[in-house]
Amino acid sequence: MSLQNLEIVPRLLPDVRAGRKLHTIRWREREIVPGPMLYVNMRDASDTVMVWVTHIEKMPLSDIASRLGKSTDWPDTILLEGMREHYPRIEMDSEVVIIHRLPPEA
């Protein structure tokens, strides 16, 4: 079995490496399960970060900000705009997956 991996935009990798970003929100992508996972820079496949996925949650996009304690930072319009950078057809009622993980050094 090969190592599970996800592509990530380059601008997020510094926060992943520093342990400031401990979750990823995905919509209609491959299934990720708890265990080791490799983040791959979508613009440079040689740039990777190994992390440990602790658990997965599924919920509507509309519940994400509250669940992650980001309601003030991510009002619906901001969250939807940000998610549509990656998923142009996503809606607030779309079911998404939150992939929770430990910092890279853990």
ROPAVO-392152 format. One line per field, with one value per residue: x, y, z of N, C-alpha, C, O in turn; residue in three letters. Coordinates in nm, 4 decimals. Example, Ala and Ser with C-alpha at 12.3 -4.5 7.8 and 13.67 -1.06 7.14 Angstrom:
% ROPAVO-392152
npx	1.3190|1.2850;
npy	-0.5690|-0.2250;
npz	0.7800|0.7080;
capx	1.2300|1.3670;
capy	-0.4500|-0.1060;
capz	0.7800|0.7140;
cpx	1.3200|1.2900;
cpy	-0.3300|0.0030;
cpz	0.7800|0.7870;
opx	1.4236|1.3409;
opy	-0.3319|0.1138;
opz	0.8465|0.8039;
residu	ala|ser;
END
This chain:
% ROPAVO-392152
npx	0.0835|0.0520|0.1789|-0.0532|-0.1418|-0.1741|-0.2201|-0.1067|-0.1394|0.1388|0.1623|0.0585|0.2286|0.4446|0.3016|0.2053|0.4454|0.5411|0.3625|0.1373|-0.0871|-0.3194|-0.5149|-0.7041|-0.9363|-1.1367|-1.3059|-1.4860|-1.2608|-0.9951|-1.0271|-0.9059|-0.7376|-0.6840|-0.3404|-0.0066|0.0597|0.1442|0.2036|0.2089|0.3625|0.1813|0.2982|0.5586|0.6682|0.8788|0.8885|0.7839|0.5874|0.5722|0.3086|0.0984|-0.2136|-0.4812|-0.7604|-1.0759|-1.3410|-1.6745|-1.8910|-2.1348|-2.0197|-2.1051|-2.0881|-1.8229|-1.6575|-1.7524|-1.7022|-1.4232|-1.3576|-1.3408|-1.5281|-1.5400|-1.3239|-1.3846|-1.6456|-1.9438|-1.9338|-1.6602|-1.5422|-1.6657|-1.5768|-1.2983|-1.2885|-1.3877|-1.1776|-1.0378|-1.2357|-1.4582|-1.7376|-1.8400|-2.0733|-2.2376|-2.3871|-2.2601|-2.1189|-1.8254|-1.4905|-1.2996|-0.9668|-0.7816|-0.4684|-0.1451|0.1282|0.4111|0.6544|0.5705;
npy	-0.1182|0.2222|0.5331|0.7595|1.0739|1.4299|1.7074|2.0418|2.3964|2.6111|2.8419|2.7652|2.5825|2.6792|2.7335|2.4780|2.3373|2.4755|2.4021|2.5534|2.5244|2.2879|2.1369|2.0417|2.1320|1.9567|1.8768|1.6479|1.4880|1.2410|0.9681|1.0049|0.8573|0.8004|0.8131|0.8060|1.0741|1.2398|1.5675|1.7352|1.9814|2.1565|2.2835|2.2061|1.9052|1.7939|1.9148|1.8438|1.7508|1.5476|1.4279|1.3320|1.2027|1.2400|1.2217|1.2237|1.4332|1.4713|1.7122|1.9741|2.2517|2.4884|2.4484|2.4467|2.6758|2.7342|2.4876|2.4788|2.6914|2.9389|3.1289|3.4125|3.4884|3.3647|3.4443|3.3397|3.4390|3.4943|3.2440|3.0858|3.2158|3.1727|2.8890|2.8479|2.9193|2.6876|2.5000|2.5654|2.5121|2.4639|2.4856|2.6385|2.4387|2.2096|1.8888|1.8536|1.7459|1.7471|1.7189|1.6294|1.6781|1.6038|1.8261|1.8486|1.7614|1.5914;
npz	0.0000|-0.0845|0.0461|0.1824|0.0399|-0.0022|-0.2140|-0.1649|-0.1490|-0.2108|-0.0401|0.2060|0.3214|0.4963|0.7382|0.7962|0.8372|1.0630|1.2528|1.2964|1.1430|1.1709|1.0556|0.7661|0.5217|0.3061|-0.0029|-0.1808|-0.2462|-0.2510|-0.0168|0.3097|0.5802|0.9368|1.0365|0.8864|0.6569|0.3584|0.2714|-0.0339|-0.2165|-0.4494|-0.6615|-0.6704|-0.6574|-0.5180|-0.2790|0.0262|0.3191|0.5965|0.7923|1.0744|1.0643|1.2801|1.3172|1.1362|1.0347|0.9190|0.7830|0.7104|0.5153|0.6269|0.9027|0.9708|1.0525|1.3114|1.4391|1.4349|1.5900|1.4646|1.4002|1.4144|1.2519|1.0115|0.8676|0.6910|0.4194|0.3750|0.4281|0.2289|-0.0031|0.0179|0.0085|-0.2450|-0.4051|-0.4432|-0.4886|-0.7017|-0.7251|-0.4754|-0.2018|0.0836|0.2057|0.1276|0.1942|0.3700|0.4523|0.7430|0.8011|1.0629|1.2275|1.3742|1.4668|1.2393|1.3683|1.5636;
capx	0.0000|0.1339|0.1552|-0.1554|-0.0881|-0.2616|-0.1533|-0.1346|-0.0859|0.2668|0.1521|0.0189|0.3321|0.5148|0.2178|0.2027|0.5767|0.5573|0.2631|0.0276|-0.2024|-0.3337|-0.6293|-0.7270|-1.0750|-1.1393|-1.4375|-1.4876|-1.1269|-0.9708|-1.0463|-0.7865|-0.7649|-0.5816|-0.2096|0.0867|0.0163|0.2433|0.1590|0.2935|0.3467|0.1218|0.3820|0.6931|0.6458|0.9915|0.8672|0.6828|0.5875|0.5074|0.2291|0.0207|-0.3560|-0.5367|-0.9004|-1.1473|-1.4802|-1.7540|-1.9984|-2.1580|-1.9256|-2.1615|-2.0539|-1.6767|-1.6002|-1.7889|-1.6332|-1.2800|-1.3384|-1.3003|-1.6481|-1.5086|-1.2310|-1.4409|-1.7884|-1.9793|-1.8882|-1.5142|-1.5150|-1.7078|-1.4848|-1.1719|-1.3042|-1.4116|-1.0477|-1.0003|-1.3546|-1.5499|-1.8796|-1.8795|-2.1785|-2.2345|-2.4464|-2.1806|-2.0525|-1.6798|-1.4149|-1.1881|-0.8595|-0.7067|-0.3380|-0.0452|0.2355|0.5055|0.7574|0.5094;
capy	0.0000|0.3435|0.6351|0.8556|1.2081|1.5366|1.8267|2.1622|2.5163|2.6480|2.9444|2.7058|2.4931|2.7301|2.7144|2.3339|2.3029|2.5388|2.3484|2.6493|2.4744|2.1491|2.0739|2.0726|2.1118|1.9041|1.8485|1.5559|1.4396|1.1029|0.9417|1.0045|0.7864|0.8259|0.7540|0.8958|1.1352|1.3288|1.6850|1.7589|2.1141|2.1346|2.3444|2.1464|1.7746|1.7561|1.9865|1.7654|1.7507|1.4295|1.4556|1.2198|1.2324|1.1838|1.1851|1.2853|1.4688|1.5138|1.8042|2.0768|2.3634|2.5912|2.4190|2.4411|2.7863|2.7134|2.3674|2.5061|2.8118|3.0465|3.2016|3.5545|3.5017|3.3059|3.4529|3.2563|3.4932|3.4777|3.1006|3.0377|3.2729|3.1008|2.7510|2.8490|2.9276|2.5503|2.4241|2.6689|2.4781|2.4333|2.5682|2.6302|2.3122|2.0963|1.8127|1.8563|1.6649|1.8124|1.6245|1.6816|1.6130|1.6537|1.9042|1.7596|1.7031|1.5026;
capz	0.0000|-0.0912|0.1478|0.1419|0.0235|-0.0499|-0.2637|-0.0866|-0.2130|-0.1496|0.0642|0.3338|0.3741|0.6158|0.8574|0.8249|0.8941|1.1943|1.3446|1.3166|1.0675|1.2164|0.9904|0.6257|0.4807|0.1691|-0.0598|-0.2959|-0.2802|-0.2075|0.1259|0.3951|0.7050|1.0378|1.0116|0.8186|0.5314|0.3001|0.1969|-0.1497|-0.2759|-0.5813|-0.7656|-0.6647|-0.5946|-0.4313|-0.1529|0.0971|0.4650|0.6530|0.9119|1.1267|1.0709|1.4035|1.2946|1.0253|1.0642|0.8039|0.8205|0.6095|0.5197|0.7151|1.0423|0.9865|1.1305|1.4511|1.4876|1.4500|1.6706|1.3740|1.3565|1.3967|1.1386|0.8897|0.8411|0.5750|0.2903|0.3673|0.4185|0.0975|-0.1020|0.0292|-0.0387|-0.3901|-0.4740|-0.4739|-0.5284|-0.7509|-0.7153|-0.3373|-0.1415|0.2297|0.2508|0.0794|0.3000|0.3579|0.5467|0.8135|0.8326|1.1780|1.2362|1.4687|1.4014|1.1714|1.4553|1.6653;
cpx	0.0882|0.0909|0.0470|-0.0935|-0.1960|-0.1755|-0.1968|-0.0731|0.0392|0.2547|0.1156|0.1285|0.4097|0.4334|0.2053|0.3329|0.5945|0.4557|0.1497|-0.1001|-0.2138|-0.4564|-0.6342|-0.8732|-1.0735|-1.2815|-1.4209|-1.3479|-1.1115|-0.9897|-0.9113|-0.8267|-0.6569|-0.4526|-0.1206|0.0288|0.1229|0.1726|0.2590|0.2607|0.2956|0.2028|0.5233|0.6842|0.7629|0.9801|0.7522|0.6954|0.5108|0.4356|0.1573|-0.1246|-0.4131|-0.6817|-0.9612|-1.2888|-1.5485|-1.8669|-2.0225|-2.0554|-1.9747|-2.1269|-1.9044|-1.6217|-1.6296|-1.7107|-1.4862|-1.2521|-1.2969|-1.4174|-1.6221|-1.4223|-1.2936|-1.5926|-1.8188|-1.9242|-1.7381|-1.4783|-1.5493|-1.6153|-1.3510|-1.1800|-1.3240|-1.2854|-1.0090|-1.1157|-1.4621|-1.6985|-1.9271|-1.9839|-2.1702|-2.2958|-2.3726|-2.1161|-1.9029|-1.6185|-1.3089|-1.0887|-0.7761|-0.5740|-0.2505|0.0541|0.3382|0.6063|0.7020|0.5198;
cpy	0.1248|0.4427|0.7319|0.9946|1.3032|1.6491|1.9456|2.2809|2.5617|2.7465|2.8870|2.6205|2.5503|2.7110|2.5673|2.2950|2.3553|2.4868|2.4447|2.6038|2.3252|2.0797|2.1184|2.0439|2.0685|1.8704|1.7617|1.5168|1.2980|1.0882|0.9377|0.9384|0.8216|0.7487|0.8525|0.9480|1.2343|1.4443|1.7079|1.8969|2.0966|2.1982|2.2867|2.0155|1.7285|1.8210|1.9186|1.7826|1.6275|1.4696|1.3290|1.2639|1.1623|1.1407|1.2699|1.3183|1.5101|1.6014|1.9018|2.1898|2.4713|2.5700|2.4299|2.5502|2.7696|2.5976|2.3949|2.6327|2.9323|3.1322|3.3499|3.5760|3.4591|3.3200|3.3778|3.3087|3.4741|3.3306|3.0490|3.0894|3.1982|2.9585|2.7456|2.8744|2.7888|2.4701|2.5220|2.6389|2.4476|2.5329|2.5524|2.5000|2.1888|2.0243|1.8090|1.7658|1.7544|1.7026|1.6893|1.6062|1.6760|1.7427|1.8058|1.6919|1.5989|1.3574;
cpz	0.0000|0.0160|0.0984|0.1348|-0.0255|-0.1046|-0.1789|-0.1590|-0.1382|-0.0337|0.2010|0.3979|0.4939|0.7439|0.8951|0.8946|1.0363|1.2961|1.3743|1.2458|1.0962|1.1596|0.8440|0.5963|0.3340|0.1276|-0.1835|-0.3419|-0.2279|-0.0575|0.1966|0.5265|0.8074|1.0081|0.9379|0.6865|0.4865|0.2304|0.0854|-0.2060|-0.4188|-0.6949|-0.7705|-0.5868|-0.5074|-0.2937|-0.0792|0.2482|0.5111|0.7812|0.9546|1.1417|1.1941|1.3870|1.1836|1.0733|0.9343|0.8537|0.7062|0.6254|0.6172|0.8627|1.0730|1.0784|1.2787|1.5108|1.5177|1.5320|1.5894|1.3275|1.3313|1.2725|1.0063|0.8824|0.7101|0.4430|0.2704|0.3495|0.2788|-0.0124|-0.1011|-0.0243|-0.1899|-0.4705|-0.5233|-0.5326|-0.5755|-0.7316|-0.5736|-0.2884|0.0108|0.2815|0.1983|0.1972|0.2723|0.4640|0.6103|0.8476|0.9436|1.1868|1.3431|1.3937|1.3421|1.2650|1.5520|1.6291;
opx	0.1860|-0.0200|0.0544|-0.0047|-0.2964|-0.0711|-0.3087|0.0317|0.0450|0.3302|0.1389|0.1210|0.4387|0.4898|0.1957|0.3314|0.6550|0.4619|0.0727|-0.2099|-0.1305|-0.4975|-0.5755|-0.9274|-1.0158|-1.3666|-1.3509|-1.3199|-1.2034|-0.9708|-0.8160|-0.9365|-0.5492|-0.4556|-0.1546|-0.0410|0.1836|0.0911|0.3800|0.1457|0.3595|0.1780|0.5990|0.6919|0.7480|1.0542|0.6362|0.7999|0.3971|0.4926|0.1549|-0.1553|-0.3963|-0.7217|-0.9064|-1.3495|-1.4879|-1.9313|-1.9405|-2.0106|-1.8940|-2.1353|-1.8644|-1.5475|-1.5413|-1.6584|-1.4308|-1.1375|-1.2253|-1.4071|-1.6766|-1.4446|-1.2587|-1.6633|-1.7292|-1.8729|-1.6940|-1.3945|-1.4704|-1.5797|-1.2973|-1.0896|-1.2819|-1.2848|-0.9539|-1.0949|-1.5495|-1.7783|-2.0425|-1.9835|-2.1026|-2.2604|-2.4164|-2.0647|-1.8592|-1.6873|-1.2379|-1.1228|-0.7090|-0.5671|-0.2777|0.0634|0.3504|0.6405|0.7785|0.4733;
opy	0.1330|0.4355|0.7808|1.0287|1.2613|1.6820|1.9496|2.2687|2.5519|2.7357|2.9525|2.5898|2.4749|2.6759|2.5346|2.2281|2.2889|2.5236|2.4216|2.6421|2.2458|1.9751|2.2196|1.9429|2.1361|1.8396|1.7979|1.5128|1.2421|1.1829|0.8756|0.9609|0.8679|0.6350|0.9704|0.8764|1.3036|1.4225|1.7008|1.9257|2.0296|2.1693|2.3148|2.0155|1.6336|1.7857|1.9338|1.8235|1.6056|1.5362|1.2302|1.3519|1.0416|1.0355|1.3724|1.2390|1.5758|1.5702|1.9120|2.2188|2.5376|2.6646|2.4229|2.5206|2.7888|2.6087|2.3413|2.6762|3.0192|3.2009|3.4069|3.6704|3.5122|3.2195|3.3555|3.2308|3.4411|3.2961|2.9768|3.0153|3.1646|2.9125|2.6501|2.8536|2.7741|2.3824|2.5586|2.7322|2.4094|2.6495|2.4622|2.4550|2.0761|2.0881|1.7668|1.7163|1.8276|1.6052|1.7901|1.4868|1.7846|1.7357|1.6929|1.5758|1.5261|1.2716;
opz	0.0742|0.0689|-0.0144|0.2129|-0.0830|-0.0483|-0.1279|-0.2225|-0.0156|0.0629|0.3026|0.5169|0.5868|0.8476|1.0134|0.9980|1.1204|1.4134|1.4675|1.2862|1.0527|1.2098|0.8057|0.6410|0.2489|0.2111|-0.2781|-0.4618|-0.1680|0.0188|0.1495|0.5775|0.7696|0.9611|0.9273|0.6147|0.5683|0.1407|0.1071|-0.2391|-0.4999|-0.8120|-0.8635|-0.4639|-0.4305|-0.2020|-0.1175|0.2989|0.4693|0.8676|0.8812|1.2221|1.2114|1.4369|1.1431|1.1453|0.8497|0.9539|0.6150|0.7363|0.6823|0.9410|1.1892|1.1720|1.3623|1.6217|1.6137|1.5424|1.6392|1.2259|1.2368|1.1966|0.9009|0.8899|0.6288|0.3626|0.1603|0.2662|0.2179|-0.1040|-0.2067|-0.0941|-0.2552|-0.5918|-0.6324|-0.6165|-0.4968|-0.7225|-0.5541|-0.3280|0.0603|0.3905|0.2214|0.2891|0.1653|0.5533|0.5414|0.9148|0.9217|1.1577|1.3942|1.2712|1.3895|1.2431|1.6153|1.7041;
residu	met|ser|leu|gln|asn|leu|glu|ile|val|pro|arg|leu|leu|pro|asp|val|arg|ala|gly|arg|lys|leu|his|thr|ile|arg|trp|arg|glu|arg|glu|ile|val|pro|gly|pro|met|leu|tyr|val|asn|met|arg|asp|ala|ser|asp|thr|val|met|val|trp|val|thr|his|ile|glu|lys|met|pro|leu|ser|asp|ile|ala|ser|arg|leu|gly|lys|ser|thr|asp|trp|pro|asp|thr|ile|leu|leu|glu|gly|met|arg|glu|his|tyr|pro|arg|ile|glu|met|asp|ser|glu|val|val|ile|ile|his|arg|leu|pro|pro|glu|ala;
END
